[in-house]
Each structure stands twice: as C-alpha cells, then as structure tokens.
Amino acid sequence: MTTLQEVRTWDAADPLASFRQRFALPEGIIYLDGNSLGALPRATAERMRTVIDREWGEGLVRSWNDRDWVNAPQRVGAKIAKLIGARSDEVIVADSTSVCLFKLLMAAAETRDGAILAESDNFPTDAHVAGRVAQLLGREYRSVPRAEIAEALAPDVAAAVIAHVDYRSGSRHDMPALTGRGTRIVWDLSHSVGAVPLDLHRDGVELAVGCGYKYLNGGPGAPAFLYVADGLQASLQSPIAGWFGHAAPFDFSTRFEPAPGIGRFLSGTPAVLGLLALETGVDLMLEADPAALWAKSGRLYDLFAARMRTLCPMLRNITAAQAAARGSHISFAHPNALAIVRALVERGVIGDFRTPDVARFGLTPLTLSFEDVWLATETVAEVMTSNAWRDARFASGGIVT
C-alpha cells in the first residue's frame, strides 16, 4: 500500500501545490466538500472589502459605470467561457441555476413540439423545473432513470435537461454522444465546470447552465451562468423579460425589445456583490493549467479508491474507475452512510451525505493535497473499524450540504 512518505513526495512535486495557500482553509480540517461549496479564496475576502468600502461605500451609484458593474454579467461570463470551450459572447452570469435552467428549457421547448424530458434520479431541481415547464406549455413530461436517458431521447422530445456529472455517484455522461442524438438538450454543468475537461463547441452543445459556488469557488449562493451557442441566440426568447435583458435598458421603454445577443437572457438588476466574488474565484481557476487539474483529480481518485479497497472493503465504491466516465468526486454506498459522515465531520474530515446511502467526498485539486487524502482515508478506517459511527452526534439527522 502507498505510504505517507510516498504521498508527501507527490505533494512536493505537485505543480498545483502553491494554490492551496491562496485559500482560507481552517487548521485541523480536511475539506472534502468543495464539490458542494468551494473554499474561500483569500483574494475574495480582499476584493469584497474593496467593493464594500470603496466601490459601494465611496463610489455609491457611480460605481455602476466607474467600476463597470453594469457589464459584470458579460465580463464574468466571458471568463467562464474559457473554462467550458465557448466563445466569450456565448456565456452570461445571471440568477440561480434553477432560474437559468427555467429560462433555457422554456426557450428551447417553445421552438419545437414535443415532450419535456428529465432524469428521475438526478438533482431534484432539474426535474422540478422540467416538470413545471411541461405544465406551463401544456406538454407531456417524461422522467426516466439516468441509465435510460439515451434511449429516451426520442424524436418526439422537444427538449431535455441532463446533468453532465451525477451529483450522487459522480458518473459522467458521454456529452457528444447524447448531443448527437438530435434532441435539444440543456446540459447541467454544475458538477462539471472547473472540475472536468469541457469543450462545448467541440461536442456540439447548444445550451447549458452551471453554478458558481462549487468548483469555481464563488461563495455560498453565488450566481449561476448560462450558455447559448451563437447561432441559436437570435431564435430564442427568454421567458422572463426584464429591463437588463432589453436592447436599450436605459431608454426605459415599457415596450420590450430583447437584446441582440446573450444579454437577452438577463432579467433583473444583477447581484453585484455575488458577481464580483464569483469573478475572483473564476480568475483563480483560470490561472491553473486545465490539464494539470484533471491529471491531479485522477491521481486523487486513484489514491482514495485504492486505500479504501484495502482499508474499508465494507464501503462500496459507486464512482466509475474510468476517468472519462466520472467527475471529480468519489462516493461510497453503505447502509449507515449518514452516521459515518457525521463521525468523520466530528473528526475534522468534512465530506457529505446524499440519500439514500451515499457518503460523498469532493476531490478539488486546487485545495486538496495527496497527504489530505491519505490522512482522510486513515480516519475513515478508524471510524469503520472502531464502529465509531454508532456514536456520532445526530446520527439520525440530515446533512444539507
């Protein structure tokens, strides 16, 4: 089995190791939940102090122009575009993931006749939004298990929402293969962006949404983003018409005329504080080599999986061994997963629980060291072999992260 000394040599040679010091990580904590809420970049705290004290405090309303707040949705969107293989004018930051999904799914479905499709076992908001869109449009709503989604992409489906990476198991869909089936798909990239290699243009993707608070480290409730391929923008209408999505918002016309490009998918006044916090996280992510990020993610997974096979065979790994078939977290099934996660949190190893029986651990290359994984798996083994999970506080409660 790999030794602690060996993994320390891996950390010494890690090209991403210096990024760890740029995050405000508490002492004594091994943080394995960055796939739920990214850690705080130190630069974000500094940026927020400047925004609050100078830009808002001193600049007041003038900062909309003087500090370019007004163009932040497009500016930050253009930066995210670099992470997902899109053009700078194809991504914009707006609202929450659920709202962005509603906008794109409604817009897509209105251009075609047919049913609305979603995965029945993926993150609930995708199914909730899809069901509501179907209801509003008077369409049939279809919900099928993730494993059956390819066959469900039939000619009579107008639009579908599909999560690229499954939030429980970490399994990853073959994006170009599903896109190539011809159904208009809104891809949910919430567990993909900043975590796995993405090239939406190469894969023929037309529509996508994603969140800013996981791997992009944008902060709790950070704004989301949406992507619309350039050739499709003029033919789609946002179902939420608002003044920031107007072609000339400062004409204050009550007659709505959508903006000519991606800007038509804005609605109300942008949430500037959240946008600028997200921008700092995205800037940090853009400094990292994408190939190095994905390579380290793979090594973190391999180390975690190998040690768990030896130390805790009673925990069943439900995340694909093949790198191309997974995201950047690793999950284990066990009837007492909730209590196990609680016991780990009490010992300073923070992962999370997902119903019905999944213990989930995020593998975030910018903030996680190989030694962290080695020590975390030691703690998992201690909890399992001593049955310490039986005494974990709130063992029958829930974890919402």
TORVEXPA-252442 format. One line per field, with one value per residue (C-alpha): residue number from 1; x, y, z. Coordinates in Angstrom, 1 decimal, decimal comma, always signed. Layout:
<sites>
n <- (NUM | ...) .
x <- (X | ...) .
y <- (Y | ...) .
z <- (Z | ...) .
</sites>
This chain:
<sites>
n <- (1 | 2 | 3 | 4 | 5 | 6 | 7 | 8 | 9 | 10 | 11 | 12 | 13 | 14 | 15 | 16 | 17 | 18 | 19 | 20 | 21 | 22 | 23 | 24 | 25 | 26 | 27 | 28 | 29 | 30 | 31 | 32 | 33 | 34 | 35 | 36 | 37 | 38 | 39 | 40 | 41 | 42 | 43 | 44 | 45 | 46 | 47 | 48 | 49 | 50 | 51 | 52 | 53 | 54 | 55 | 56 | 57 | 58 | 59 | 60 | 61 | 62 | 63 | 64 | 65 | 66 | 67 | 68 | 69 | 70 | 71 | 72 | 73 | 74 | 75 | 76 | 77 | 78 | 79 | 80 | 81 | 82 | 83 | 84 | 85 | 86 | 87 | 88 | 89 | 90 | 91 | 92 | 93 | 94 | 95 | 96 | 97 | 98 | 99 | 100 | 101 | 102 | 103 | 104 | 105 | 106 | 107 | 108 | 109 | 110 | 111 | 112 | 113 | 114 | 115 | 116 | 117 | 118 | 119 | 120 | 121 | 122 | 123 | 124 | 125 | 126 | 127 | 128 | 129 | 130 | 131 | 132 | 133 | 134 | 135 | 136 | 137 | 138 | 139 | 140 | 141 | 142 | 143 | 144 | 145 | 146 | 147 | 148 | 149 | 150 | 151 | 152 | 153 | 154 | 155 | 156 | 157 | 158 | 159 | 160 | 161 | 162 | 163 | 164 | 165 | 166 | 167 | 168 | 169 | 170 | 171 | 172 | 173 | 174 | 175 | 176 | 177 | 178 | 179 | 180 | 181 | 182 | 183 | 184 | 185 | 186 | 187 | 188 | 189 | 190 | 191 | 192 | 193 | 194 | 195 | 196 | 197 | 198 | 199 | 200 | 201 | 202 | 203 | 204 | 205 | 206 | 207 | 208 | 209 | 210 | 211 | 212 | 213 | 214 | 215 | 216 | 217 | 218 | 219 | 220 | 221 | 222 | 223 | 224 | 225 | 226 | 227 | 228 | 229 | 230 | 231 | 232 | 233 | 234 | 235 | 236 | 237 | 238 | 239 | 240 | 241 | 242 | 243 | 244 | 245 | 246 | 247 | 248 | 249 | 250 | 251 | 252 | 253 | 254 | 255 | 256 | 257 | 258 | 259 | 260 | 261 | 262 | 263 | 264 | 265 | 266 | 267 | 268 | 269 | 270 | 271 | 272 | 273 | 274 | 275 | 276 | 277 | 278 | 279 | 280 | 281 | 282 | 283 | 284 | 285 | 286 | 287 | 288 | 289 | 290 | 291 | 292 | 293 | 294 | 295 | 296 | 297 | 298 | 299 | 300 | 301 | 302 | 303 | 304 | 305 | 306 | 307 | 308 | 309 | 310 | 311 | 312 | 313 | 314 | 315 | 316 | 317 | 318 | 319 | 320 | 321 | 322 | 323 | 324 | 325 | 326 | 327 | 328 | 329 | 330 | 331 | 332 | 333 | 334 | 335 | 336 | 337 | 338 | 339 | 340 | 341 | 342 | 343 | 344 | 345 | 346 | 347 | 348 | 349 | 350 | 351 | 352 | 353 | 354 | 355 | 356 | 357 | 358 | 359 | 360 | 361 | 362 | 363 | 364 | 365 | 366 | 367 | 368 | 369 | 370 | 371 | 372 | 373 | 374 | 375 | 376 | 377 | 378 | 379 | 380 | 381 | 382 | 383 | 384 | 385 | 386 | 387 | 388 | 389 | 390 | 391 | 392 | 393 | 394 | 395 | 396 | 397 | 398 | 399 | 400 | 401) .
x <- (+0,0 | +1,1 | +2,9 | +2,6 | +6,2 | +5,4 | +2,4 | +4,4 | +6,8 | +3,9 | +2,8 | +6,4 | +6,3 | +2,7 | +2,6 | -0,7 | +0,5 | +1,0 | -2,7 | -3,6 | -2,1 | -4,4 | -7,4 | -8,6 | -8,7 | -9,1 | -6,3 | -7,1 | -9,7 | -9,5 | -12,1 | -13,7 | -16,8 | -15,6 | -18,0 | -20,8 | -19,3 | -15,9 | -13,4 | -12,9 | -10,1 | -8,1 | -8,3 | -12,1 | -12,1 | -9,8 | -11,9 | -15,1 | -13,6 | -12,6 | -16,0 | -17,9 | -15,7 | -14,7 | -16,8 | -20,1 | -19,2 | -17,5 | -18,4 | -22,1 | -24,3 | -21,4 | -19,7 | -22,2 | -20,2 | -16,9 | -16,2 | -18,0 | -20,6 | -23,0 | -21,0 | -20,1 | -22,6 | -21,0 | -17,4 | -17,5 | -19,4 | -16,6 | -14,1 | -16,3 | -16,5 | -12,7 | -13,3 | -16,0 | -14,9 | -17,2 | -16,9 | -16,8 | -20,2 | -22,0 | -21,9 | -23,5 | -23,8 | -27,4 | -29,7 | -29,5 | -29,0 | -32,7 | -33,7 | -31,2 | -32,4 | -36,0 | -35,1 | -33,2 | -35,6 | -38,6 | -36,9 | -35,8 | -39,1 | -41,0 | -39,2 | -40,3 | -43,3 | -43,0 | -42,4 | -40,1 | -37,6 | -35,6 | -33,6 | -35,7 | -32,7 | -30,6 | -30,5 | -34,2 | -34,2 | -33,7 | -36,8 | -38,8 | -38,0 | -38,6 | -42,0 | -43,1 | -42,0 | -44,1 | -47,1 | -46,8 | -46,5 | -49,2 | -46,7 | -46,1 | -43,5 | -41,3 | -38,9 | -36,6 | -33,6 | -30,2 | -29,2 | -32,1 | -31,7 | -30,1 | -32,9 | -35,4 | -34,0 | -36,7 | -37,8 | -41,0 | -39,0 | -38,8 | -36,2 | -34,4 | -32,3 | -29,4 | -26,8 | -23,3 | -22,0 | -24,3 | -24,4 | -24,5 | -22,3 | -20,1 | -20,9 | -20,3 | -22,5 | -20,9 | -21,8 | -21,1 | -22,9 | -26,1 | -25,9 | -25,6 | -29,0 | -30,7 | -32,8 | -32,3 | -30,5 | -29,9 | -26,8 | -26,4 | -22,7 | -22,9 | -20,6 | -18,5 | -17,3 | -13,9 | -13,7 | -13,6 | -12,4 | -15,1 | -15,3 | -18,9 | -18,1 | -16,2 | -19,1 | -21,8 | -23,6 | -26,2 | -27,4 | -26,0 | -26,2 | -24,0 | -23,5 | -20,7 | -20,4 | -18,8 | -15,5 | -15,5 | -15,3 | -17,7 | -19,2 | -22,5 | -25,4 | -23,0 | -24,7 | -25,1 | -24,3 | -26,0 | -24,5 | -26,3 | -24,5 | -24,1 | -26,1 | -29,1 | -29,3 | -31,4 | -34,1 | -34,7 | -36,7 | -36,2 | -39,4 | -38,5 | -38,4 | -36,6 | -35,0 | -31,4 | -32,4 | -33,7 | -31,9 | -31,7 | -32,4 | -31,6 | -34,2 | -36,7 | -39,2 | -42,2 | -42,2 | -39,8 | -37,3 | -34,8 | -31,1 | -29,5 | -27,2 | -26,6 | -27,7 | -31,4 | -31,2 | -30,6 | -33,7 | -33,5 | -30,7 | -27,5 | -26,4 | -23,1 | -21,6 | -22,1 | -20,9 | -17,6 | -17,0 | -17,5 | -15,2 | -12,4 | -12,9 | -13,0 | -9,9 | -8,1 | -9,3 | -8,1 | -4,6 | -4,4 | -3,4 | -6,6 | -4,5 | -2,8 | -6,1 | -7,6 | -4,5 | -4,4 | -8,1 | -7,4 | -4,5 | -6,5 | -9,3 | -6,9 | -5,3 | -8,6 | -10,1 | -7,0 | -6,8 | -10,5 | -10,4 | -7,7 | -8,8 | -12,6 | -13,9 | -17,3 | -17,7 | -18,8 | -17,3 | -20,1 | -18,0 | -16,6 | -12,9 | -12,5 | -11,6 | -13,6 | -16,7 | -16,7 | -16,5 | -14,2 | -15,7 | -15,8 | -18,8 | -19,4 | -22,6 | -23,2 | -26,5 | -25,1 | -23,5 | -25,2 | -23,8 | -20,4 | -20,2 | -21,3 | -18,5 | -16,0 | -17,1 | -16,6 | -13,0 | -12,3 | -12,9 | -15,7 | -17,5 | -21,2 | -24,2 | -26,7 | -29,8 | -30,4 | -27,0 | -24,1 | -21,1 | -19,6 | -16,1 | -15,1 | -11,6 | -10,8 | -7,2 | -6,6 | -7,3 | -6,6 | -3,2 | -2,4 | -1,5 | -5,0 | -6,4 | -4,1 | -5,0 | -8,7 | -8,7 | -6,9 | -9,7 | -12,4 | -10,7 | -10,6 | -14,3 | -15,2 | -13,1 | -14,0 | -17,7 | -17,3 | -20,1 | -22,6 | -22,0 | -21,9 | -23,9 | -27,2 | -26,7 | -30,4 | -30,4 | -29,6 | -26,7 | -27,8 | -24,5) .
y <- (+0,0 | +3,6 | +5,1 | +8,6 | +9,3 | +8,5 | +10,8 | +13,6 | +13,3 | +13,6 | +16,8 | +18,2 | +17,6 | +18,8 | +21,8 | +23,0 | +22,8 | +26,6 | +27,2 | +25,7 | +28,6 | +31,0 | +29,6 | +30,3 | +26,7 | +26,2 | +24,4 | +20,8 | +20,3 | +18,1 | +19,6 | +17,1 | +19,0 | +21,6 | +19,9 | +21,3 | +24,6 | +25,7 | +27,1 | +30,8 | +32,3 | +34,8 | +37,2 | +37,2 | +38,5 | +41,3 | +42,0 | +42,2 | +44,7 | +46,9 | +46,6 | +47,3 | +50,1 | +51,9 | +50,9 | +50,9 | +52,9 | +55,7 | +55,4 | +54,7 | +54,6 | +56,0 | +52,6 | +51,1 | +52,9 | +53,9 | +50,3 | +48,7 | +46,9 | +47,2 | +44,9 | +42,4 | +39,7 | +39,7 | +40,1 | +37,2 | +35,1 | +35,6 | +34,3 | +31,3 | +30,7 | +30,0 | +27,1 | +25,4 | +25,7 | +28,5 | +31,9 | +35,0 | +36,2 | +32,8 | +32,9 | +35,2 | +35,2 | +35,5 | +34,4 | +30,9 | +27,6 | +26,8 | +30,2 | +29,8 | +26,3 | +27,5 | +30,2 | +27,9 | +25,0 | +27,2 | +28,9 | +25,6 | +23,9 | +26,8 | +26,3 | +22,7 | +20,5 | +17,5 | +16,3 | +17,6 | +15,1 | +14,9 | +12,3 | +10,9 | +10,2 | +13,3 | +16,5 | +17,4 | +21,0 | +19,7 | +17,6 | +20,2 | +22,8 | +20,4 | +19,4 | +23,0 | +23,9 | +21,0 | +22,1 | +25,7 | +24,7 | +22,0 | +19,4 | +15,8 | +15,4 | +12,4 | +11,3 | +8,3 | +7,0 | +8,3 | +5,0 | +5,1 | +8,7 | +7,9 | +5,7 | +8,3 | +11,0 | +10,2 | +12,3 | +13,4 | +15,0 | +18,8 | +19,5 | +17,7 | +18,6 | +16,3 | +16,6 | +16,0 | +14,6 | +12,9 | +14,6 | +11,3 | +8,8 | +11,2 | +9,2 | +11,3 | +11,1 | +10,9 | +14,5 | +14,3 | +11,0 | +12,2 | +15,6 | +13,8 | +12,1 | +15,3 | +16,3 | +19,8 | +19,3 | +21,8 | +20,4 | +21,0 | +21,6 | +22,2 | +19,3 | +19,7 | +23,3 | +23,7 | +20,0 | +18,1 | +18,9 | +20,7 | +21,8 | +22,7 | +23,7 | +20,5 | +18,5 | +20,3 | +21,6 | +24,3 | +25,1 | +24,7 | +26,0 | +25,8 | +27,0 | +29,3 | +28,1 | +24,6 | +24,2 | +27,9 | +28,9 | +31,8 | +31,6 | +30,4 | +31,1 | +32,5 | +33,5 | +30,9 | +31,1 | +30,1 | +29,3 | +29,6 | +28,8 | +31,9 | +30,5 | +29,8 | +33,1 | +35,1 | +32,4 | +32,0 | +34,2 | +34,3 | +33,6 | +36,2 | +39,6 | +42,2 | +45,5 | +44,3 | +41,9 | +44,8 | +46,0 | +49,5 | +49,2 | +52,9 | +54,1 | +52,9 | +51,9 | +49,8 | +48,0 | +45,1 | +44,5 | +41,7 | +42,5 | +41,1 | +38,5 | +36,6 | +39,6 | +38,9 | +36,2 | +38,8 | +39,9 | +42,0 | +44,1 | +41,9 | +40,9 | +42,8 | +41,5 | +37,9 | +38,6 | +40,1 | +37,4 | +34,8 | +36,7 | +36,4 | +32,6 | +32,3 | +34,4 | +32,0 | +29,0 | +30,5 | +30,6 | +26,9 | +24,6 | +22,6 | +19,5 | +19,6 | +20,0 | +16,9 | +14,9 | +15,6 | +14,8 | +11,4 | +10,8 | +11,9 | +9,5 | +6,6 | +7,1 | +7,4 | +4,4 | +2,1 | +2,9 | +2,3 | -1,0 | -2,2 | -0,4 | -0,4 | -3,0 | -2,8 | +0,6 | +0,1 | +2,5 | +3,6 | +6,0 | +4,9 | +3,8 | +5,1 | +8,7 | +9,6 | +8,2 | +10,3 | +13,8 | +14,9 | +13,3 | +9,8 | +8,2 | +5,1 | +3,3 | +2,0 | +1,5 | +3,7 | +6,4 | +9,3 | +8,3 | +7,6 | +11,0 | +12,6 | +10,7 | +11,9 | +15,5 | +15,3 | +14,2 | +17,1 | +15,3 | +17,1 | +15,2 | +14,9 | +12,6 | +12,0 | +9,9 | +7,1 | +5,7 | +7,7 | +9,1 | +11,6 | +13,2 | +16,0 | +15,9 | +19,5 | +19,7 | +23,4 | +22,9 | +19,3 | +17,6 | +13,9 | +13,9 | +15,1 | +12,1 | +9,7 | +11,1 | +11,2 | +7,6 | +6,7 | +8,5 | +6,6 | +3,4 | +4,4 | +5,2 | +2,0 | -0,5 | +1,0 | +1,4 | +5,0 | +6,0 | +4,3 | +7,1 | +10,0 | +13,0 | +13,5 | +10,1 | +10,0 | +13,6 | +15,0 | +16,8 | +19,5 | +20,4) .
z <- (+0,0 | -0,7 | +2,3 | +3,8 | +2,8 | -0,8 | -1,0 | +0,6 | -2,4 | -4,7 | -3,0 | -3,2 | -7,0 | -7,5 | -9,9 | -8,3 | -4,7 | -4,4 | -5,0 | -1,6 | +0,3 | -1,6 | +0,1 | +3,7 | +4,9 | +8,6 | +10,6 | +11,5 | +8,8 | +5,7 | +3,4 | +1,0 | +0,2 | -2,3 | -4,8 | -2,7 | -1,5 | -2,7 | -0,2 | +0,3 | -1,9 | +0,2 | -2,7 | -2,5 | +1,1 | +0,0 | -3,1 | -1,1 | +1,4 | -1,6 | -3,2 | +0,0 | +1,4 | -1,8 | -4,7 | -2,8 | +0,3 | -1,5 | -5,2 | -4,5 | -7,6 | -9,7 | -9,5 | -11,9 | -14,6 | -12,9 | -11,7 | -14,6 | -12,5 | -15,4 | -17,6 | -14,9 | -16,2 | -19,6 | -18,3 | -15,9 | -18,4 | -20,9 | -18,4 | -17,6 | -21,4 | -21,4 | -18,9 | -20,9 | -24,5 | -25,5 | -27,2 | -25,0 | -26,2 | -25,5 | -21,7 | -19,3 | -15,5 | -14,1 | -11,3 | -9,8 | -11,6 | -11,3 | -12,9 | -15,7 | -16,4 | -16,5 | -19,0 | -21,3 | -21,1 | -21,8 | -24,6 | -26,2 | -25,8 | -27,4 | -30,7 | -31,1 | -30,5 | -28,2 | -24,6 | -21,9 | -20,6 | -17,4 | -15,4 | -12,5 | -10,2 | -10,6 | -8,7 | -7,9 | -9,2 | -12,7 | -12,6 | -10,7 | -13,4 | -16,3 | -14,8 | -14,4 | -17,9 | -19,3 | -17,2 | -18,4 | -22,0 | -21,8 | -22,8 | -21,7 | -19,0 | -19,1 | -16,3 | -16,7 | -14,8 | -15,7 | -17,1 | -19,6 | -20,8 | -24,1 | -25,3 | -24,1 | -26,4 | -29,0 | -32,0 | -30,1 | -27,3 | -27,7 | -25,0 | -22,3 | -19,2 | -18,5 | -15,8 | -17,2 | -13,9 | -11,5 | -8,1 | -6,2 | -7,9 | -10,0 | -13,2 | -16,3 | -19,5 | -22,9 | -23,9 | -27,7 | -28,0 | -26,3 | -28,1 | -31,4 | -31,0 | -32,2 | -29,2 | -27,9 | -24,6 | -21,8 | -20,1 | -16,4 | -15,8 | -12,0 | -11,1 | -14,3 | -14,7 | -13,1 | -12,4 | -15,7 | -19,2 | -21,2 | -24,8 | -25,7 | -29,2 | -30,0 | -28,6 | -30,4 | -27,3 | -27,9 | -24,4 | -20,9 | -17,3 | -14,3 | -10,8 | -9,4 | -5,8 | -6,3 | -8,1 | -9,2 | -5,5 | -6,0 | -2,5 | -1,0 | -3,3 | -6,0 | -9,2 | -11,9 | -15,6 | -18,9 | -22,3 | -25,6 | -28,8 | -31,0 | -33,9 | -31,7 | -29,7 | -32,1 | -32,4 | -28,6 | -26,3 | -22,5 | -20,7 | -18,1 | -19,7 | -17,6 | -18,1 | -18,1 | -21,0 | -23,0 | -26,1 | -24,7 | -20,9 | -20,1 | -22,6 | -20,0 | -22,7 | -21,5 | -24,9 | -24,5 | -27,2 | -26,4 | -26,5 | -29,7 | -28,2 | -25,0 | -23,0 | -23,8 | -21,1 | -18,3 | -16,4 | -13,3 | -11,8 | -11,4 | -7,9 | -8,0 | -4,7 | -5,7 | -9,2 | -8,1 | -5,6 | -8,3 | -10,7 | -8,2 | -7,9 | -11,7 | -12,1 | -9,7 | -11,7 | -14,9 | -13,6 | -13,2 | -16,1 | -17,0 | -17,9 | -14,5 | -12,8 | -14,4 | -14,0 | -10,3 | -10,0 | -11,4 | -9,0 | -6,0 | -7,0 | -7,6 | -4,2 | -2,4 | -4,2 | -3,7 | +0,0 | +0,6 | -1,2 | +1,3 | +4,5 | +4,2 | +1,8 | +3,5 | +1,8 | -1,8 | -4,3 | -6,7 | -8,8 | -12,1 | -12,2 | -15,7 | -15,6 | -18,7 | -17,1 | -13,9 | -12,4 | -9,6 | -6,5 | -5,2 | -3,5 | -1,4 | -0,5 | +2,9 | +4,9 | +7,7 | +5,4 | +7,2 | +10,6 | +9,1 | +7,5 | +10,8 | +12,7 | +10,1 | +10,4 | +14,2 | +13,5 | +11,1 | +7,8 | +6,0 | +3,3 | +2,9 | +2,7 | -0,1 | +0,2 | +0,5 | +1,5 | -0,1 | +1,5 | -0,9 | -1,0 | -3,3 | -4,9 | -5,6 | -7,0 | -6,0 | -2,3 | -1,7 | -1,2 | -1,6 | +2,1 | +2,9 | +1,1 | +2,8 | +6,3 | +5,4 | +4,5 | +7,7 | +9,6 | +7,6 | +8,5 | +12,2 | +12,2 | +10,4 | +12,4 | +15,7 | +14,9 | +16,0 | +13,6 | +16,0 | +18,5 | +16,0 | +17,1 | +15,2 | +13,6 | +12,6 | +11,3 | +7,9 | +6,2 | +3,8 | +2,2) .
</sites>
